[in-house]
């Protein structure tokens, strides 16, 4: 692994930790897919619309990933807020 790859992996680790509080490989992969899909959807919405029509199963899987990340993020924020109140 190159130095840049290690550095970029550290960025992804931290983003995943801050977003959902879990840096397991499967969660990191979910966050990577979520981040890339979200970016492409904002930058090239026509491409995502085309992809969604070509791959409806992929679209449904992405909706599940987005929903799970939202739930994990909300739970993580609640936990962090509780910890702040306890201090």
N, C-alpha and C positions, 0 to 999 in steps of 0.2 A: 504494500500500500504506500503510495507516495505521500510526501509531507502534506500536500494540499488535500488529498483525500482524507487524511487523518484530521486535519483542521476542519474540513467541511463536515465530516462525521461528528465532530465535537459540536459544531453549530446545530446540526440536526438533533443530536442528543439533548442539548439545552432547550431547543424549541419544543421538543416532545415533552420534556420534563415540565416546562412552564405551562404548556398547553393542557396536558392531561395528567401529569404527575407520575407517569410510568414510562420507562425507557427500554422496555423489553423489545427484542428484535421485531416481534410481530406488530407491536404498537408503533414502533418507528416506521415500519413499512406502511402502515395505515396512514400515518401522519404525512409521510412522503407523498403517497398517492393523493391524499386530500389536498395538500399544499399545491401540488402540480396541477391537479384538476381545477382547483379554484383559480389559480393564476391564468391558466389557459382560457377558462370560462370568461374571465374579465378582459383578457387581451384579445382573444379571438373567439367571440361567442358563436360565430357561424361554424367554426370548426367543431366545437363541442356539440352544437345542435346536430351537425352531420354525423359525428361519432355516435351520439345518442340514438339516432335513427338507424344507423348500421348495426349497432350492438345494444339492443334493448336490455339484454341480460346484464351487460356491463353497466348500463345506466342504473339499473336497479341495485346492483352491488355497490355502486358509488353512493347511491342514496342511503344505503344501509351504513356504509362507512362514515358518511357525513353525520348521520343521526347518532351513531355510536360515539363519535368524537365530541359532538355537542353534549351528550349525556356525561361523558367522562370529564369534559371541561367544566361543566356546571358542578359536578360532584367535587372536583379538585378545587374549584374556587370556594365552595362552601367550606371545605376542610381547611383551606388556608385562612379564611375569614374567622373560623372557630379558633384556630391556633393563635391568631392575632389578638382575639378577645381574651384568650386565656393568659396572655403574657402580661 
